Amino acid sequence: MNEAEADYRSSPKAKSRAFKEPRVLIPALAGGLLVLIAAMGLINNSAVPPGRDPAGPAARLAVAKARRERAGSVAFGVLGGALLLAGLGVPLGGLATSEQVSIVVVGAAVAWFARRSAKRLDWPVAGYQLAEADYQHAVHERLTQAESAHRARYADLASIGAEIPPFDPTSVCVSEPHLTTEEAVALAKNQAVTGGFSAPEGSALAAVADESGGPSIANARLHKVCKDFRWVTYTNNQVTGEPVPSYWLDVVRIEPLGEGDARIVIAAAHASVGEEELTKKLAALLKAWKVRAAMPPIVQRDHSSGLLHVTVTNNSAAASQDDEDGAVVWK
């Protein structure tokens, strides 16, 4: 580079023209926009609802959201800063194109890691949202019960047209649950895996339903009973020649009932196996399903759908009563 060219590049006119080059203007504008978005995210904190427990789900949800937004803003800020530096570095520092690319690549890598860290904060946010929804449901239930009790208390006065005091919702107090971040994450992950299904430990529902409340466990055990009683037809696979079982019975769903009991709904694909035949083999079914008793001690048919169903329980009191009444109880 000769002296004249060097003097020109250092002149204000040359620097002004350099700012208008696409390789300067585009990354600089994009970087500036990302930095602005990041700054807005850093100063925008989620507000805690007034009057709520500072350790309750609503307050902790606001804190978790603010942390997630800040982490996401850092990612935008890092990438924006890299673009801004790559763009402005050309006229101000004489960066070459390869140096620009290197800066952007490094900035993008750091921003990706920052964004990945921000995504992990989705779990506590989701957990506190679930806890808040459960709390609001509990508040609604308690208010409904209290209002019904209020109306019943003044029913006689209302029947004669007397004026009665209005129901005061503020008189109902429901304590907010306190969850640590770890508990919120566990709650969200459990919801993701099970869809919110949970069964009381040791209950019949826990014995026959899988982790999402599906019928896979009960169905596999029913198929073992089908093999024992030869309620199965075999056909050979056309490719491998191996026998393929076609079971006459399938569990189509598990219906949760109160106190951990469950209704097992069964579809029969063979006319020879119906409610009467299954009732005769009910003890074997209960043993296979690892439940204590059936209530009532019969398999019933829904005549509109043709499906069979039996209600099972591990409740010792109910099972003892059924035993006294001559019910089928597996012990």
N, C-alpha and C positions, 0 to 999 in steps of 0.2 A: 504494500500500500504506500503510495507516494505522499509527500507532505500536503499537497493540495487536497487529495481525497480525505486524508485524516482531518484536515481543517474543516472540510465540508461536513463530515459525519458528526463532528463536535459542535457544529453550528446550531442555533435554535431552530432554524428552518428545517434542517435534516431531522432533528429529534421530533419536531412536530409532525413531520410526514411519517416517521417511523411509528408513531402512536396509532396511525390510521391503517397500518398494514393488518390484513386478516389474522396473521399468526400472533399479532399483539392484541388487537381489538377483541377478537372472539374469546380467547381464554381469560382476558382481563375482565370483560363484562360478565361472563359466566361465573368467574370466581368471585367477583364483587357481589353478585346476586346471591350466591350460596353463603357467603359470609354474612350478608344481611339477614337471610333466613335463619342462620345459626344464632345470630345475636337476638333475634326476636324470640327464638325458642328458649334461649337461656334466661331471658327476663320474664317470660310468660309462665308463671307458676299457677298450678291448679288450685283453686280456692277451696278451703275446707268449709263445708256447709255450716252455717251458724247454729249454735245450740246442740251440736252433736258431740259425743264423747271423743276427746282427742286421741284416745287409744282404740276407738271403735273402727269398724270397717270403712265407713265413709271417709274419715280423716286419714286412715292409713292408705286408702285408695288414692286420695289426692296426692299424698307424698310419693307413692309409687309411680303415679303418672308423671309427676314433676321430674323424678329421677330418670324415667324413660325418655322424656322429652329432652332433658339436658344431655343424656348420652347420645341421642340421635342428633342433637344440635352440634355436638363435638365432631361427629362424623362429617356433617355438612361443612362445618368450619374448617376442618383439616383439608378436605378436598377443595373447598373454595380458596383457601389460602395458597394451596399448591398451584391452582390455576392462575390466581392473581400474580403470584411470584413468577410463574413461567411467562406470563404475558408481559408484565412490566419489566421483567429482567432483560428483555431484548433492547428496548431503547435506553434503559437506565444502566444496565450492566453489560450490554453487548453479548447476551447469551446466544449460543448457536441453537439451531433447531434440535439437534441431538440432546443438548443440555435441557432444553424445554421439555422434551419427551421424558427424560429421566426424572425430572422434578415431578411431573404429572403422575408418572407410574408409581413413584414412591408415595406421593400424597394419596393416590387412589388405594394403595395397599394399606396404608395406615387407617384411612377412612373406612375401608372394608372391615378391618378388625374392630374399629370403634362401633360400627353399625352392628356387627355380630354381637358385641357385648350388650348393645342396647336391646337387641331382640330377646336376650335372656331375661330382660326385665318384663317381658310380656307375661311371664308366669305369675309373679306376685300380683300384677294388675288384674289378671283373670281371676286369681284366687280371692282377692278382696272384693271383686265384683260379685262373685258367687256368694260370699259371706254377706254382703250388703243385700242381695236379693233375698236370701234366706231370712235376714233380719226384718226386712220390709214385709215379707209374708207373715212372719210371726206377729208383727205389729198389727197387721190387718186382721189376723185371726183373733187377737186379743181385743181389739176394738169392736169387732163384730159381736163377740161374746159379751163384752161389757155393755154394749148398747142394747142387746137382747135382754140382759138382766135388768137394765134400767127400765125398759118398757114393761117387763113383767112386774117389777116392783110397784109401778104406778098404774097398772092395768085397771084396777078398780076405780081409781079417780078419773082415768081417761074415759071409762065407760059411761060415767055420768056427766061428762063434759067439763069436768073441773080442770083448771089450769095446772099443769105439772111442770116441774123444773126441767129445762132442756138438758140433754146429755152433754157432759163436758169431756171432750176427747183428751184434754190435758190431764185428766185424772187417771188415765191409764199409762202406766210406766213399764216399759220393757227394757231390760238391761241389754246393752249392746255386747256382742261377743268380742273378745280380745284375741287376735291372732298374731303370732310372730310372722316375719317374712317367710321363714321355713315352713310354717304351717299353711300359709297362703299358697305357696308353691306346691306343697303336697296336695292340697285341696284341688287346685287347678289340674294337676297331672292326673289325679284320680278321676276327675270329671272327664278328662280327655280319653282315658282308657275305658272307663265303665259307663260313660254317659250319665253319671250321677247315680247309678244303681248301687245299692248297698243292702246287705241282708244281715239280720242279727246273728251273731256268732252262735253256732250250735243249733240253729233253727233248721226246719225242713227246707225252707227257701234256700238257705246257704248250701244245703246238701245236694239239691237238684238243679240249681241254676249256676251258670258260669259267671265269670267276673262282670259281664255286662248284662246279666239277667236273661241270657239266652238259654235255649233248651239243649245245648250240645252234650252236657254231662248226662242229663236224664235220658236223652235219646241213645247215647252209647250204651248205657246200662240196660235200657229197654231192649236193645238189639241183642245183648247177651242172653236175656231171658228168651227172646225169640229163637235163638239158636238152641237153647236147652229144650224148648217145647216144639221145635221144628216148625216154627211159624216163619218160614223163609223158603224162598225158591231160588235155585241156582241156575244161571245160564252161563255158557262158556263165552269168554271174550274172543271175538273173531280174529284178533291179531295174535294174542299171546296164547289163547286156548285155556287160560286160567278161569276157574269158576268165579262168577261175580254174584254176590248175594243180593237178593231183592226181598227186603224185610216186609212182612205183612203189616207192621205197625211202625209209626213214626211219631215222636213227640214234636208237635208243631209250635208250641209256645208254653211258657211258664207264666202264670198270673199270680203276682204277689197278693197275699191276703193279710189280714191283721195278725199281730203277734208272731210274725215269722212263718205263718202257714203259707202253703202254696197250692194252687190248682194246676194240675198237669193236664194239658189238653193233647189228645192223641187222635191221629188220623189212621183209620183202618183201611187197608188196601185189599183185604181178602174177606169175603162174606162169611167165612167160617169162624172168624174171630170178632166177637162183638162184646157188648157189655156183660152178658151172662158168663161167657167163657173167661173174660178177664177178671170178673169178680171171684170166680173159683180159684184163680191163680194169684189172687191179690197178695197173699202172704209172700210169695216169691218176688213179686214186684216191689213190695215194701223193703224186702231184704236187699234187693239189687239197688234200689234208690237210697238205701241207708237212712231211712226215715222210720219213725216209731209206729205211727198208726195212720189209718185212713178214716176220715170223718165226712159223711157217714161211711160205713164199711162196705161200700159198693162202688162199682164203676158205672157211671151214668152216661146217657146219650142225649145230646142236643138234637132233637128231631128236625129242627129247621136247617142245621148245617151238616148233620150226620156225624159230627165229631164226638168222641168220647172224652170224658174227663173224670178225674178223681182228685179229691182234696186230701192233702197229706199234712201231718203235723209232727213236731217233736215235743209238743207241749205235754209234759208229764201228767198234769191234772186232767187234760182232755183225753189223753190216751188211757188213763186209769178208768175214767168214766166209761169210755168206749169198751174197755175190757170187761167191765161189770155188765155192760149191756150185750155182751156177746159179739163185740166188734172184732175185726181182724187187727191184731197188734203184733208187730214183730219185735221180739225181745232178744 
